[in-house]
Amino acid sequence: MVAYELVRGMIVEPIRLFYKDSKFQNGMPFNSYENDVLALHKNEFEACLLYLKDHMEALDSADILNVQALRKHRNDLAHNLPRLIGMLDITENQTMLTKVTETLYKLSKYRAYMEIGCDPDCREIDWDGEVKGYEFLMFEQVVNAIRELNLHLSDP
């Protein structure tokens, strides 16, 4: 659930803010949030995913499928949490977690570059190397805490 909320926060809000705080002149590749983003899909979240894939090339089709799988898993958890709370095991969903981790890392790296990449003080950063945004660092902490909890609960 935390992973999904982090992903959602990295997808919708930055795009909204970009369009809210920007004025575009004729001939630019951007028009308006409504025309560039919301016209892609009736659901805002899905529209933003498509925007990040098609216009910004920050995500690919596999990343979108990973995010959608995470969203479905999050909804299943949210609607069945009382029944599932004692049975949550991070290892059961290891494949999805691995894919979501890769997608979240990719998106976090993209967001970090968009936020600070043009800053002259950041020109020494190797953007092809291991760069982690704060959302990904939070995600890693949550996953590690859940792993520790799972180990503690499974230890007799």
Backbone bond lengths (Angstrom), bond angles and torsions (degrees), N, CA, C in turn:
res aa  C-N    CA-C-N  psi(-1)  N-CA   C-N-CA  omega(-1)  CA-C   N-CA-C  phi
1 M - - - 1.444 - - 1.527 109.88 -
2 V 1.326 116.28 -39.15 1.465 120.26 178.53 1.525 110.09 -65.57
3 A 1.329 116.03 -42.58 1.466 119.48 179.70 1.517 110.54 -58.64
4 Y 1.317 116.31 -43.94 1.459 119.54 -179.17 1.524 110.91 -63.32
5 E 1.317 117.42 -44.53 1.466 119.93 -179.42 1.523 111.14 -63.99
6 L 1.325 117.35 -36.35 1.470 120.33 176.09 1.528 110.31 -65.66
7 V 1.321 116.26 -44.95 1.468 120.02 179.22 1.520 110.20 -62.09
8 R 1.320 116.32 -46.66 1.462 120.32 -179.65 1.531 110.67 -58.63
9 G 1.321 116.44 -43.40 1.465 120.61 178.84 1.511 113.20 -64.36
10 M 1.327 117.33 -27.94 1.459 121.06 179.37 1.518 112.16 -86.37
11 I 1.311 117.09 -9.58 1.457 120.13 -176.54 1.523 111.92 -102.24
12 V 1.306 118.34 -58.00 1.461 121.46 -170.53 1.531 112.53 -79.25
13 E 1.302 118.31 -54.57 1.463 121.05 -173.01 1.522 114.81 -59.75
14 P 1.348 119.35 -46.66 1.471 118.08 179.58 1.527 113.38 -60.34
15 I 1.320 116.67 -36.49 1.465 119.23 179.53 1.525 109.92 -69.31
16 R 1.327 116.45 -44.04 1.476 120.04 176.80 1.525 110.51 -56.94
17 L 1.332 116.34 -47.48 1.469 120.63 -177.97 1.519 111.85 -64.56
18 F 1.328 116.76 -37.89 1.460 120.21 178.22 1.525 110.39 -57.73
19 Y 1.309 116.27 -47.10 1.461 120.10 -178.40 1.523 111.85 -74.63
20 K 1.308 117.18 -33.96 1.469 120.93 -178.76 1.530 110.88 -65.59
21 D 1.305 116.78 -40.37 1.461 121.65 -173.59 1.523 114.16 -95.70
22 S 1.336 117.98 7.40 1.463 120.48 -175.50 1.524 111.74 -120.69
23 K 1.303 114.71 144.58 1.468 122.55 172.17 1.520 106.75 -115.61
24 F 1.329 116.14 129.46 1.456 120.25 -175.55 1.520 110.44 -112.17
25 Q 1.322 114.85 139.35 1.460 120.95 177.90 1.526 109.13 -93.60
26 N 1.308 115.98 162.70 1.463 120.80 176.62 1.527 109.82 -57.27
27 G 1.321 114.88 142.94 1.450 120.08 178.34 1.514 114.03 91.19
28 M 1.321 117.21 -9.84 1.465 120.09 177.92 1.529 108.49 -80.99
29 P 1.351 117.08 156.92 1.467 119.24 -178.64 1.537 113.57 -76.14
30 F 1.326 117.09 1.72 1.458 121.37 -179.11 1.522 109.71 -118.05
31 N 1.331 116.24 143.73 1.458 121.09 177.89 1.521 110.71 -119.02
32 S 1.322 115.76 -76.57 1.455 120.91 179.24 1.527 108.29 -150.77
33 Y 1.311 116.04 162.96 1.462 121.44 178.40 1.530 110.11 -58.70
34 E 1.305 115.84 -42.09 1.466 120.47 -179.20 1.527 111.14 -63.69
35 N 1.325 117.37 -46.54 1.466 121.50 -177.19 1.527 113.08 -74.94
36 D 1.327 116.77 -41.66 1.462 120.46 -173.49 1.526 113.27 -84.87
37 V 1.325 116.78 -31.21 1.466 119.99 -173.07 1.528 111.50 -113.00
38 L 1.322 115.79 -64.12 1.467 119.90 -172.74 1.524 113.21 -62.02
39 A 1.315 117.87 -22.94 1.471 120.77 178.29 1.536 111.95 -71.92
40 L 1.325 117.47 -12.72 1.467 120.94 -176.79 1.523 113.64 -78.88
41 H 1.337 117.13 -26.60 1.466 121.14 -177.83 1.517 108.58 -164.33
42 K 1.330 117.37 150.23 1.468 120.44 -178.82 1.527 112.02 -70.55
43 N 1.351 117.51 -24.85 1.462 121.89 176.88 1.530 108.77 -92.93
44 E 1.329 116.96 124.94 1.467 120.91 -175.02 1.528 112.27 -58.46
45 F 1.320 117.27 -43.56 1.464 120.48 -179.50 1.527 110.80 -60.93
46 E 1.330 116.52 -47.31 1.469 120.98 178.41 1.529 110.61 -63.15
47 A 1.328 117.19 -39.12 1.466 121.06 178.15 1.524 110.62 -61.78
48 C 1.319 116.69 -41.63 1.468 120.14 179.26 1.520 111.48 -66.56
49 L 1.337 117.19 -38.10 1.466 120.01 175.44 1.529 110.64 -60.13
50 L 1.322 115.84 -47.08 1.465 119.87 179.01 1.529 111.64 -62.55
51 Y 1.320 116.72 -38.28 1.463 121.38 177.85 1.533 110.21 -61.67
52 L 1.330 116.24 -45.45 1.465 120.23 179.94 1.533 111.47 -65.40
53 K 1.308 116.72 -29.84 1.462 120.80 178.44 1.527 111.32 -80.47
54 D 1.319 116.73 -53.23 1.460 120.51 -170.96 1.526 114.68 -82.35
55 H 1.313 117.29 -38.23 1.467 120.20 -174.92 1.531 113.48 -96.73
56 M 1.322 116.06 -38.53 1.461 118.74 -175.78 1.529 112.66 -101.54
57 E 1.340 117.17 -14.77 1.460 123.03 -178.06 1.529 112.32 54.32
58 A 1.336 115.79 33.23 1.466 121.47 178.16 1.520 110.93 -85.41
59 L 1.319 117.09 -25.45 1.460 123.16 178.91 1.519 108.89 -128.01
60 D 1.328 115.53 158.51 1.458 119.46 172.68 1.524 108.53 -116.91
61 S 1.312 116.71 -179.03 1.470 121.04 -176.73 1.521 112.00 -60.30
62 A 1.329 117.35 -39.40 1.473 120.55 178.84 1.531 110.49 -63.31
63 D 1.328 117.01 -39.37 1.467 120.61 177.90 1.522 110.55 -62.05
64 I 1.310 116.31 -42.07 1.466 120.21 179.87 1.526 110.08 -63.54
65 L 1.334 117.44 -41.60 1.462 120.29 176.85 1.529 110.71 -62.43
66 N 1.333 117.51 -38.58 1.463 121.06 177.73 1.523 111.04 -62.72
67 V 1.310 116.44 -44.26 1.464 120.64 179.90 1.529 110.07 -65.82
68 Q 1.320 116.95 -40.37 1.460 119.60 178.75 1.526 111.39 -66.45
69 A 1.338 118.20 -36.74 1.472 121.16 175.81 1.523 109.99 -65.12
70 L 1.325 115.84 -40.58 1.467 119.95 177.35 1.522 110.48 -63.21
71 R 1.314 116.45 -41.65 1.468 120.99 179.38 1.529 110.90 -61.86
72 K 1.330 116.46 -43.82 1.467 120.66 178.19 1.528 109.96 -62.67
73 H 1.324 116.64 -44.79 1.469 121.22 179.32 1.530 110.23 -62.34
74 R 1.305 116.73 -42.64 1.463 121.28 178.29 1.532 110.62 -60.64
75 N 1.327 116.75 -44.36 1.463 120.44 179.26 1.523 111.50 -64.35
76 D 1.333 116.42 -41.00 1.469 120.05 176.77 1.525 110.50 -60.88
77 L 1.326 116.48 -45.28 1.467 120.28 178.20 1.527 111.61 -62.25
78 A 1.307 115.76 -47.78 1.462 120.09 -176.52 1.529 111.76 -60.98
79 H 1.323 116.58 -39.13 1.464 119.95 -177.01 1.522 113.28 -82.95
80 N 1.328 117.20 -17.40 1.465 120.83 -177.71 1.523 112.95 -123.46
81 L 1.316 117.85 17.46 1.455 121.82 -174.06 1.531 114.16 -55.39
82 P 1.315 119.60 -47.09 1.469 117.77 -179.60 1.534 112.79 -57.15
83 R 1.301 116.51 -37.72 1.470 120.99 -179.60 1.534 111.92 -75.69
84 L 1.326 117.30 -31.49 1.462 121.77 -173.42 1.528 114.85 -95.34
85 I 1.301 118.30 -14.71 1.472 121.08 -168.90 1.531 113.04 -54.47
86 G 1.289 118.21 -37.68 1.467 120.21 -179.89 1.508 113.88 -82.05
87 M 1.301 117.68 -9.66 1.463 121.57 -175.53 1.525 113.01 -111.00
88 L 1.309 118.76 4.81 1.464 120.20 -177.77 1.526 109.85 -67.35
89 D 1.304 115.23 127.82 1.461 121.67 -179.94 1.519 107.24 -139.73
90 I 1.296 116.04 115.54 1.467 120.75 -175.25 1.528 111.79 -62.43
91 T 1.347 117.43 -28.07 1.463 119.47 -178.01 1.522 112.38 -71.93
92 E 1.337 117.94 -21.85 1.465 120.89 178.29 1.520 111.58 -62.79
93 N 1.286 117.16 -32.01 1.461 122.43 -175.91 1.525 111.75 -112.41
94 Q 1.330 116.23 33.35 1.462 120.78 -174.44 1.528 112.18 -61.11
95 T 1.334 118.15 -40.16 1.470 120.22 -179.71 1.517 110.30 -63.14
96 M 1.348 116.62 -47.59 1.456 119.49 179.18 1.525 110.44 -63.85
97 L 1.334 116.92 -40.87 1.461 120.74 179.79 1.522 110.77 -61.14
98 T 1.310 117.12 -41.68 1.468 120.72 179.11 1.526 110.70 -62.53
99 K 1.329 116.70 -46.11 1.465 120.76 -179.88 1.525 111.04 -65.84
100 V 1.322 116.49 -42.57 1.468 120.30 179.14 1.522 110.17 -65.01
101 T 1.327 117.08 -39.14 1.466 120.81 178.14 1.521 110.28 -60.84
102 E 1.321 117.31 -44.12 1.471 121.07 178.53 1.531 111.20 -62.59
103 T 1.323 115.94 -44.08 1.465 119.94 -179.76 1.521 111.17 -67.04
104 L 1.321 116.81 -44.08 1.464 120.44 179.88 1.532 110.53 -63.84
105 Y 1.326 117.00 -39.19 1.461 120.08 177.28 1.531 110.45 -62.26
106 K 1.318 115.81 -46.13 1.471 121.05 -179.85 1.531 110.56 -60.47
107 L 1.317 116.48 -45.27 1.460 121.18 -179.40 1.527 111.31 -68.45
108 S 1.322 116.63 -39.37 1.460 121.02 178.98 1.535 110.98 -64.79
109 K 1.316 115.65 -41.51 1.469 120.85 178.17 1.538 109.89 -63.66
110 Y 1.325 116.16 -42.31 1.465 121.15 177.58 1.530 110.21 -61.33
111 R 1.332 117.23 -46.74 1.467 121.65 -179.33 1.532 110.31 -62.55
112 A 1.322 117.30 -42.33 1.466 120.39 179.04 1.519 110.40 -61.57
113 Y 1.314 116.98 -42.88 1.463 120.48 178.61 1.528 110.92 -63.52
114 M 1.330 116.96 -43.34 1.464 120.59 -179.97 1.531 111.37 -63.76
115 E 1.325 116.86 -34.10 1.464 120.33 -177.64 1.517 112.93 -79.28
116 I 1.338 117.40 -39.18 1.468 118.52 -173.33 1.522 114.44 -128.06
117 G 1.319 118.46 -2.39 1.462 121.45 -174.47 1.512 115.55 -59.48
118 C 1.324 117.53 -29.80 1.469 119.62 -178.29 1.535 112.03 -90.61
119 D 1.313 117.66 -3.46 1.461 121.47 178.89 1.533 109.02 -70.62
120 P 1.334 118.45 124.58 1.470 120.58 -179.05 1.535 112.97 -57.21
121 D 1.330 117.32 -28.11 1.463 119.91 178.53 1.526 112.01 -69.26
122 C 1.315 117.30 -14.25 1.468 121.84 -176.54 1.522 112.73 -105.28
123 R 1.309 117.48 9.40 1.464 119.43 -176.31 1.533 112.86 -67.98
124 E 1.312 117.58 -17.09 1.465 121.12 179.33 1.531 112.10 -82.28
125 I 1.308 117.80 -9.87 1.457 120.88 -177.84 1.526 109.60 -69.92
126 D 1.312 115.41 132.51 1.463 121.35 175.62 1.524 107.38 -86.74
127 W 1.332 116.64 94.08 1.461 121.22 -175.95 1.514 112.32 -68.56
128 D 1.341 117.61 -15.52 1.465 120.41 174.80 1.527 111.05 -85.93
129 G 1.326 116.15 -12.99 1.457 120.89 178.80 1.519 110.84 -85.55
130 E 1.310 115.40 -162.12 1.465 120.65 -177.56 1.527 110.27 -84.70
131 V 1.307 115.76 99.20 1.454 123.60 177.02 1.519 107.19 -115.90
132 K 1.323 116.24 131.39 1.457 120.29 -179.13 1.515 109.73 -124.87
133 G 1.327 115.65 130.13 1.446 121.28 173.73 1.521 109.88 -79.95
134 Y 1.316 116.52 166.66 1.465 119.85 -176.61 1.522 112.27 -64.02
135 E 1.340 118.16 -30.07 1.463 120.13 178.61 1.521 110.46 -64.30
136 F 1.330 116.21 -41.09 1.458 119.68 -179.61 1.521 110.67 -68.69
137 L 1.308 116.65 -38.43 1.471 119.72 177.38 1.531 110.71 -62.37
138 M 1.326 117.42 -40.33 1.463 121.05 175.57 1.522 110.23 -62.80
139 F 1.315 116.74 -45.62 1.459 121.83 179.46 1.528 110.30 -57.59
140 E 1.327 117.49 -45.95 1.464 120.89 179.01 1.526 111.24 -59.40
141 Q 1.319 117.04 -41.37 1.463 120.30 178.69 1.520 111.56 -63.35
142 V 1.328 117.27 -42.43 1.465 121.10 179.40 1.525 110.46 -64.18
143 V 1.333 117.05 -47.33 1.467 120.66 -179.78 1.524 110.50 -61.09
144 N 1.310 117.10 -42.77 1.467 119.95 178.89 1.519 111.45 -64.20
145 A 1.325 117.76 -39.38 1.470 120.93 178.24 1.530 110.64 -64.94
146 I 1.328 116.91 -39.73 1.468 120.40 178.76 1.523 110.20 -67.33
147 R 1.316 117.09 -40.42 1.474 120.11 177.02 1.524 110.30 -60.35
148 E 1.316 116.05 -45.39 1.473 120.16 178.55 1.529 111.00 -60.77
149 L 1.330 116.63 -42.37 1.450 120.89 179.04 1.523 110.75 -63.82
150 N 1.345 116.39 -43.34 1.472 120.26 177.40 1.527 111.14 -60.91
151 L 1.319 117.36 -41.39 1.475 120.77 178.15 1.526 110.40 -63.73
152 H 1.313 115.72 -42.97 1.473 121.20 -179.73 1.529 110.91 -64.13
153 L 1.326 116.97 -42.34 1.457 121.09 -178.86 1.523 112.72 -71.25
154 S 1.338 116.49 -30.23 1.462 119.42 -179.01 1.522 112.58 -87.27
155 D 1.307 117.50 -11.34 1.466 122.09 -179.48 1.534 109.07 -83.81
156 P 1.343 118.07 120.73 1.471 119.57 -177.23 1.483 115.41 -67.62
